[in-house]
Amino acid sequence: MKKISEEDEKKIVRLITKWPHSKSMTWEDIREQIAADSNSLLPDIWSRQSLSANSRISEAYRNAKSPVEPTVNPEYEALTNKIKILELQIIDANSRYDRLLLRHTQLAYSASLLEDGLALLDTPLPDNTQSQR
């Protein structure tokens, strides 16, 4: 087995750091990916022990495996809460709009059933702005 060169080390560290978070990562998974990337057979790839013995590769692996604790920014949290409140207000306004639209449709239908109901629906509203001056 050949020794891990500096070039190989950089490629493996890059592979580990770019590993998708949604996909599980084990030393065997890394070996399989190295074999696929280099068009080699798995027995020709370094063992798990060889990879973990390399300090840079081992450190990259530990960093990739350790859960990242998100830092809580109070400003971000406040804005996120405000967004949630606004989304709830939009949902409430949409449901009230839907109820009013349904009521309007019912009233328009009922008015259309009256004698001269269609004429009533087309009659413009009275102008009461002069009385408000």
N, C-alpha and C positions, 0 to 999 in steps of 0.2 A: 504494500500500500504506500502510495506516495505521501509525502509530508504536506500539510496544508500550507500553501504558499500565501504570501501577503495578498496577492491578487485574488486567490480563492477565498481567503478570509473576508475580504471586502465584499465579494459577491454574496457570500453566505450571510453576512451581517445585513446587507441590503435586502436579501430575500426575507430574512426574519422580520426586519422592521417594516416591510411592506406587506406582511402577511395579513390577509383580511381578518378583522375581528370576529366576523360571523362564523368563520371556519375554525375548528379546533386545531391546535398546534401541538404536536409531539415531536420528539427527536426523529421518530420513524417517518412522520409526515414530511419533515424537512429533508431527510435523506431521499425520500421518493421524489420530492420536487427538484432536488439537485440533480438526481439521475435523469429526470425528464428534461430539465433545462440543458443538460450537457449531452443528451442523447447517449447515455451510458446505462449499463446494467447496474442494478442495486448492489450486487456484491463488489463492484468496482468503486463504490462510493465509500467515504470514510465511515467508520462505525459511530454509534451514538457516543461511546466513550471518548473517541478521538475528537468529536465535535465539542463535547462538553468540557474536555480538558483544555481547549483553547479559550483563553480568558476573554477575549473580545466577543467571540461567538456565544460563550456561556452568559456573559453579561447582557448581550442583546436578547438572548432567549429569556432570561429572568425578567428583564424589563418588559418584554412583550407578554409574558405570562402573568405578571403582577397586575391586579386591577388598578385602574387609574381612578384616583379619588377626585371627583370634580370639585373645583374650588367654588364655593358659594359666594357669588357677588350679590350683595344686598340690592344694588341698583337693578341688576338683571332680574332678580327674584321679584322685586316690586313691579317691574314692567311686565313680567310674565303673568303676575296676578291681575294686573290691570287689563291685559289682553283677554284673559279668561272671563273677567267681569263683562268686558265689552262684547265678547262672543255670546255670553248668556243674554245680554240685553238685546242683541240682534235677533237671537232665537225668539225671545219674548215678543219683540216688535213684529217679527214675521208672523207669529201665530195670531197676534191681535189683528194684523192686516188681513190675514186669511179669514178670520171670523167676521170682520167688517165687510169684506168683499162678498162673503156668503150672504150676510144679512142684506146687503145692497141688492144682490141678485134676486133674493126672495121678494124684497119689496118691489123691485121693478117688475117682476113677473106678476105679482099680485095686482099691481096698478094696471098692468096691461090687460088684465081680465075684466076690469071695470068698463062701464060704458064710457066711450071716449078716453079710455085709459092711455092709449098711445099718444093722444094729443096732450094729455096731462104730463106725460113724460118728456115731451118735446118743448113744453112751455118754459121760457127762460125765467130765471129767478128774478124777483122784484129788486129794483135798485134802491137800497135803503141808505146809501152813503150820504145823501143830502140831509137826511134827518139827523145824522150823527155829527154834523158840523156845528 
